[in-house]
């Protein structure tokens, strides 16, 4: 039986990222067992030269192969947060972010928080806020939901709570953002 190899990949944060990584690995003739955000399981073990090719093709596309355990843990935390924000997992106020992350990573939250802060230069909580703001910008850009609906979908208690945090982070209200930028002043998820 062939041995599978698991690759941990930084900046693989959306469904489009999965497609890009999948296509690139297939172009290099690698058979993929499973693929999900931040993680690919190959059906066979790559040689050292093949692994170097994988690293180069990932870097060309804005990704990075993670070699050390600390980086993999931090990336897993980021993926959990991004997925949670995008699919509304944190809307339910009964879900405690620290408990959720701790349960998913199977480590004490205080250790994870310290590791994340030392690696990323910001706390997990700060990362969550920045991700939420970028998601709000995205939803404003789509112009499909009212600010009230966006506030509710993002777990804010009111429009005022969303507007207050949005203004604190961006210097403008959500309405001003929409008027002034047309919703184009956004960062990619991996830049936050």
SERO-4910 file (N, C-alpha, C, O; in steps of 0.05 Angstrom, whole numbers):
BEGIN
 pado doro    nc1    nc2    nc3   cac1   cac2   cac3    cc1    cc2    cc3    oc1    oc2    oc3
  Unk    A     17    -24      0      0      0      0     17     25      0     36     27     16
  Unk    A     11     44    -18     27     68    -19     22     86      5      0     86     16
  Unk    A     42    100     13     40    118     35     31    146     26     42    157      7
  Unk    A     11    157     39      2    184     32     19    205     45     33    199     65
  Unk    A     19    229     35     34    251     46     15    274     50     -1    281     33
  Unk    A     16    286     74     -1    309     80     16    335     77     38    337     89
  Unk    A      6    353     61     19    379     58      2    400     72    -22    401     68
  Unk    A     14    417     88      0    440    101      8    465     85     31    471     81
  Unk    A    -13    480     77     -8    502     59    -19    528     70    -42    530     78
  Unk    A     -2    548     71     -9    575     81    -23    591     60    -17    588     36
  Unk    A    -42    608     68    -58    626     50    -78    611     33    -89    623     14
  Unk    A    -84    586     38   -104    571     24   -130    575     40   -136    559     57
  Unk    A   -145    596     33   -166    605     51   -194    607     38   -213    616     51
  Unk    A   -197    598     13   -224    600      1   -227    577    -20   -207    564    -27
  Unk    A   -251    572    -28   -256    551    -48   -239    554    -74   -230    534    -86
  Unk    A   -235    579    -82   -219    584   -106   -190    575   -102   -177    565   -120
  Unk    A   -180    579    -77   -153    570    -70   -151    539    -73   -131    529    -83
  Unk    A   -172    525    -64   -172    496    -66   -170    488    -96   -154    470   -103
  Unk    A   -185    501   -113   -184    495   -142   -156    501   -153   -146    484   -169
  Unk    A   -145    523   -147   -118    531   -157    -97    510   -149    -82    500   -165
  Unk    A    -97    503   -123    -77    484   -113    -82    456   -126    -63    443   -134
  Unk    A   -107    448   -127   -114    422   -140   -105    421   -169    -92    402   -177
  Unk    A   -111    442   -184   -103    443   -212    -73    442   -215    -62    428   -233
  Unk    A    -59    458   -199    -30    459   -201    -17    432   -194      2    423   -208
  Unk    A    -27    419   -173    -16    393   -166    -22    372   -187     -6    355   -193
  Unk    A    -46    373   -199    -53    355   -221    -35    360   -245    -27    341   -259
  Unk    A    -29    385   -251    -10    392   -273     17    380   -268     32    374   -287
  Unk    A     25    377   -243     50    365   -236     48    334   -233     67    321   -225
  Unk    A     25    324   -241     19    295   -241     18    282   -213     26    259   -209
  Unk    A      8    297   -194      4    286   -167    -26    279   -164    -44    294   -171
  Unk    A    -30    255   -153    -57    246   -147    -65    255   -119    -50    251   -100
  Unk    A    -88    268   -117    -96    279    -92   -116    260    -79   -136    252    -91
  Unk    A   -111    253    -54   -129    236    -38   -152    254    -28   -175    248    -33
  Unk    A   -145    275    -13   -164    294     -3   -152    322     -4   -128    325     -3
  Unk    A   -170    342     -6   -161    370     -5   -182    386      9   -206    383      5
  Unk    A   -172    404     27   -189    422     41   -173    447     47   -149    448     41
  Unk    A   -185    467     58   -171    492     64   -146    487     81   -148    475    103
  Unk    A   -123    495     71    -98    493     86    -85    465     86    -65    462     99
  Unk    A    -97    445     73    -87    418     75    -93    402     50   -115    402     40
  Unk    A    -72    387     41    -75    369     18    -62    343     26    -40    342     37
  Unk    A    -77    321     20    -65    294     24    -61    282     -3    -79    277    -19
  Unk    A    -35    277     -9    -27    265    -35    -28    235    -32    -22    224    -10
  Unk    A    -34    221    -54    -35    192    -53     -8    179    -51     -5    156    -44
  Unk    A     13    194    -58     40    183    -58     59    204    -45     52    228    -44
  Unk    A     82    195    -37    102    213    -25    119    225    -47    130    210    -63
  Unk    A    121    252    -48    138    264    -68    168    261    -61    175    259    -38
  Unk    A    184    260    -82    213    260    -78    221    288    -69    205    306    -69
  Unk    A    247    291    -61    257    317    -53    254    338    -76    246    361    -72
  Unk    A    261    329   -101    258    347   -124    229    354   -129    223    377   -135
  Unk    A    211    334   -127    183    340   -131    172    359   -110    155    376   -115
  Unk    A    181    355    -85    173    373    -63    182    401    -69    167    420    -63
  Unk    A    206    404    -79    216    431    -87    198    443   -109    192    467   -108
  Unk    A    190    426   -128    172    436   -150    146    445   -138    135    465   -146
  Unk    A    135    430   -119    110    437   -106    113    464    -92     96    482    -94
  Unk    A    135    467    -77    140    493    -63    140    516    -82    128    537    -77
  Unk    A    154    513   -104    157    534   -124    130    541   -136    124    565   -139
  Unk    A    114    521   -144     89    527   -157     69    539   -137     53    556   -144
  Unk    A     70    531   -112     53    543    -91     61    572    -87     43    589    -86
  Unk    A     86    578    -85     95    605    -81     88    623   -105     81    646   -101
  Unk    A     89    612   -129     81    627   -153     52    636   -151     45    657   -162
  Unk    A     36    620   -137      7    626   -135      0    640   -108    -24    642   -102
  Unk    A     20    648    -93     15    663    -68     10    645    -44      1    655    -23
  Unk    A     18    620    -46     15    601    -24     43    595    -13     63    602    -25
  Unk    A     43    581     10     69    573     21     66    546     35     46    541     49
  Unk    A     85    528     30     85    502     43     95    506     71    117    516     75
  Unk    A     80    497     91     87    500    119    102    475    128     92    452    126
  Unk    A    126    479    138    143    457    147    142    452    177    145    430    186
  Unk    A    139    474    192    141    470    221    113    469    235     94    480    224
  Unk    A    112    456    257     87    451    271     73    477    280     49    479    278
  Unk    A     89    496    290     77    521    299     62    536    276     40    546    280
  Unk    A     75    537    253     62    550    230     37    536    222     17    549    215
  Unk    A     37    509    223     13    494    216    -10    499    236    -33    502    227
  Unk    A     -3    502    261    -24    508    281    -36    535    277    -60    538    277
  Unk    A    -19    555    272    -29    582    267    -46    583    242    -67    596    242
  Unk    A    -38    569    221    -54    569    197    -80    555    201   -101    563    190
  Unk    A    -80    534    217   -106    520    223   -125    539    238   -149    539    232
  Unk    A   -114    555    257   -131    574    271   -142    594    251   -166    601    253
  Unk    A   -126    604    233   -135    624    213   -158    612    196   -178    625    192
  Unk    A   -154    588    187   -174    575    170   -200    571    186   -222    576    175
  Unk    A   -198    562    211   -222    559    228   -238    585    230   -262    586    228
  Unk    A   -223    607    234   -236    633    237   -248    642    211   -271    651    211
  Unk    A   -233    640    190   -244    649    163   -268    633    156   -288    644    147
  Unk    A   -267    607    159   -290    590    153   -314    597    171   -336    599    161
  Unk    A   -308    601    196   -329    608    215   -343    634    208   -367    636    211
  Unk    A   -328    654    200   -340    679    192   -355    677    166   -377    688    164
  Unk    A   -344    663    147   -357    660    121   -383    644    122   -402    649    108
  Unk    A   -384    623    139   -408    607    140   -426    613    164   -445    598    169
  Unk    A   -420    635    178   -438    644    199   -437    628    225   -455    630    242
  Unk    A   -416    613    229   -413    596    252   -413    612    278   -422    602    299
  Unk    A   -402    636    278   -399    652    302   -423    671    307   -422    687    325
  Unk    A   -443    669    290   -467    685    294   -481    677    320   -490    694    335
  Unk    A   -483    651    324   -495    641    348   -478    648    372   -456    638    375
  Unk    A   -488    666    388   -473    676    411   -466    655    432   -450    659    450
  Unk    A   -478    631    429   -472    609    448   -445    596    441   -434    581    457
  Unk    A   -435    602    417   -409    590    409   -388    608    420   -385    631    412
  Unk    A   -372    598    438   -350    612    449   -325    608    431   -316    585    428
  Unk    A   -315    629    421   -292    628    402   -268    613    413   -257    595    400
  Unk    A   -261    620    437   -237    607    449   -241    577    453   -223    561    448
  Unk    A   -265    570    462   -271    541    466   -272    527    439   -261    505    437
  Unk    A   -284    539    420   -286    527    393   -258    522    381   -253    500    372
  Unk    A   -241    542    382   -214    539    371   -199    518    387   -185    501    375
  Unk    A   -200    520    413   -186    501    430   -195    472    425   -179    454    423
  Unk    A   -221    468    422   -232    441    416   -223    431    389   -216    408    386
  Unk    A   -223    449    369   -216    441    342   -186    434    339   -179    416    325
  Unk    A   -169    450    352   -140    446    350   -131    426    372   -109    416    369
  Unk    A   -147    422    392   -141    404    414   -116    412    430    -98    396    436
  Unk    A   -116    438    436    -95    450    453   -108    471    471   -130    481    464
  Unk    A    -95    478    492   -105    499    510   -105    526    495    -87    532    481
  Unk    A   -127    541    499   -130    566    485   -108    586    493    -98    601    475
  Unk    A   -100    587    518    -79    606    526    -53    601    510    -39    620    502
  Unk    A    -46    576    506    -22    569    490    -26    577    461     -8    589    449
  Unk    A    -50    571    450    -56    578    423    -55    608    419    -44    618    399
  Unk    A    -66    623    438    -67    652    436    -39    664    436    -32    682    421
  Unk    A    -22    654    454      6    663    456     21    657    430     35    674    419
  Unk    A     18    632    420     31    624    395     22    641    372     39    650    356
  Unk    A     -4    646    369    -15    662    348     -4    690    349      5    701    329
  Unk    A     -5    702    372      4    730    375     34    733    369     42    752    356
  Unk    A     50    714    378     79    716    373     86    711    344    105    722    334
  Unk    A     70    695    330     75    689    302     63    711    284     77    719    265
  Unk    A     39    720    290     25    739    272     28    768    280     22    786    264
  Unk    A     36    774    304     39    802    313     12    814    320     10    839    323
  Unk    A     -9    798    323    -35    808    331    -49    785    345    -43    761    341
  Unk    A    -68    791    362    -83    771    377   -103    757    359   -109    766    337
  Unk    A   -112    734    368   -133    720    354   -158    737    352   -171    739    331
  Unk    A   -165    751    374   -188    768    374   -186    790    353   -205    797    340
  Unk    A   -162    802    351   -157    823    332   -160    812    303   -171    825    286
  Unk    A   -149    789    299   -152    776    273   -181    771    265   -189    776    242
  Unk    A   -197    763    285   -226    759    280   -239    785    272   -254    786    252
  Unk    A   -233    806    286   -245    832    279   -237    841    251   -255    849    236
  Unk    A   -212    838    244   -203    846    217   -216    829    196   -223    839    174
  Unk    A   -219    803    201   -232    786    182   -262    793    179   -272    794    156
  Unk    A   -275    800    201   -303    808    200   -306    833    184   -325    836    168
  Unk    A   -288    852    188   -290    878    173   -287    873    143   -301    884    127
  Unk    A   -268    856    136   -264    850    107   -289    836     96   -297    841     73
  Unk    A   -301    818    111   -325    804    102   -348    824     99   -364    823     80
  Unk    A   -350    843    118   -371    864    116   -366    881     91   -386    887     77
  Unk    A   -341    888     85   -335    903     61   -345    887     36   -356    898     18
  Unk    A   -339    861     37   -347    844     14   -378    844     11   -388    847    -11
  Unk    A   -392    841     33   -421    840     32   -433    867     23   -452    868      8
  Unk    A   -420    889     32   -429    916     22   -425    918     -8   -442    928    -22
  Unk    A   -402    908    -17   -395    909    -46   -416    895    -63   -424    904    -84
  Unk    A   -426    872    -53   -445    856    -68   -472    871    -70   -487    866    -89
  Unk    A   -477    889    -51   -502    905    -52   -527    888    -53   -547    896    -66
  Unk    A   -527    865    -40   -550    848    -39   -565    849    -12   -589    842    -11
  Unk    A   -551    857      9   -562    858     35   -561    887     46   -543    902     39
  Unk    A   -581    894     62   -580    920     76   -559    919     98   -550    897    105
  Unk    A   -551    942    108   -533    943    130   -544    928    154   -530    914    169
  Unk    A   -570    930    158   -583    916    180   -580    886    177   -574    871    196
  Unk    A   -585    876    152   -582    847    147   -553    838    150   -548    816    159
  Unk    A   -535    855    141   -506    849    144   -499    847    174   -486    828    183
  Unk    A   -509    866    190   -503    866    218   -513    840    231   -499    827    246
  Unk    A   -538    832    224   -549    808    235   -533    783    225   -527    766    241
  Unk    A   -526    782    200   -512    759    189   -484    756    200   -473    734    200
  Unk    A   -473    778    210   -446    777    221   -446    775    251   -424    776    264
  Unk    A   -469    773    263   -471    769    292   -470    794    309   -466    792    333
  Unk    A   -473    817    297   -474    842    313   -502    845    325   -522    837    313
  Unk    A   -503    857    348   -528    861    363   -545    883    350   -570    883    353
  Unk    A   -533    901    334   -548    922    322   -531    935    299   -507    929    296
  Unk    A   -545    951    283   -531    967    262   -510    985    275   -488    988    265
  Unk    A   -517    996    298   -499   1015    312   -473   1000    321   -451   1011    318
  Unk    A   -476    976    330   -452    961    339   -434    955    315   -409    958    317
  Unk    A   -446    947    292   -430    942    268   -417    968    259   -393    969    254
  Unk    A   -433    990    257   -423   1015    247   -400   1026    264   -381   1037    254
  Unk    A   -403   1023    291   -383   1032    309   -356   1018    305   -335   1031    303
  Unk    A   -357    991    303   -332    976    299   -321    981    271   -297    984    268
  Unk    A   -338    983    251   -329    988    224   -315   1015    222   -294   1017    210
  Unk    A   -327   1035    235   -315   1062    234   -289   1063    249   -269   1075    240
  Unk    A   -288   1049    272   -263   1048    287   -240   1035    270   -217   1044    272
  Unk    A   -246   1015    255   -226   1001    239   -219   1014    212   -196   1014    203
  Unk    A   -239   1027    200   -235   1037    173   -235   1068    171   -226   1080    152
  Unk    A   -245   1081    192   -247   1110    192   -272   1121    179   -275   1145    176
  Unk    A   -289   1103    170   -315   1111    158   -337   1092    165   -332   1069    173
  Unk    A   -361   1101    162   -384   1084    168   -388   1065    144   -377   1070    122
  Unk    A   -403   1043    147   -409   1026    125   -422   1041    101   -415   1035     78
  Unk    A   -440   1059    107   -453   1074     86   -433   1092     72   -434   1094     47
  Unk    A   -415   1105     87   -395   1122     74   -376   1105     57   -368   1113     35
  Unk    A   -369   1081     67   -352   1063     52   -365   1057     25   -351   1057      4
  Unk    A   -390   1051     25   -404   1044      1   -405   1068    -19   -400   1064    -43
  Unk    A   -410   1092     -8   -411   1116    -25   -384   1124    -36   -381   1129    -60
  Unk    A   -364   1124    -18   -338   1135    -26   -321   1116    -43   -307   1124    -61
  Unk    A   -323   1090    -37   -305   1071    -51   -319   1054    -71   -307   1041    -88
  Unk    A   -346   1055    -71   -360   1037    -88   -355   1008    -79   -361    989    -94
  Unk    A   -345   1005    -55   -339    978    -45   -314    965    -56   -311    941    -54
  Unk    A   -296    982    -67   -272    970    -79   -247    971    -61   -227    959    -69
  Unk    A   -249    984    -38   -226    986    -21   -225    962     -2   -230    964     22
  Unk    A   -217    939    -13   -217    914      3   -190    901      1   -174    906    -17
  Unk    A   -184    884     21   -160    869     22   -167    840     17   -189    831     23
  Unk    A   -148    824      6   -153    796      4   -152    783     32   -139    795     50
  Unk    A   -164    761     35   -165    748     61   -137    742     72   -131    745     95
  Unk    A   -119    735     54    -92    728     62    -75    753     70    -54    750     83
  Unk    A    -84    777     63    -70    801     70    -78    812     97    -64    829    108
  Unk    A   -100    802    108   -110    813    134    -93    804    157    -99    811    180
***
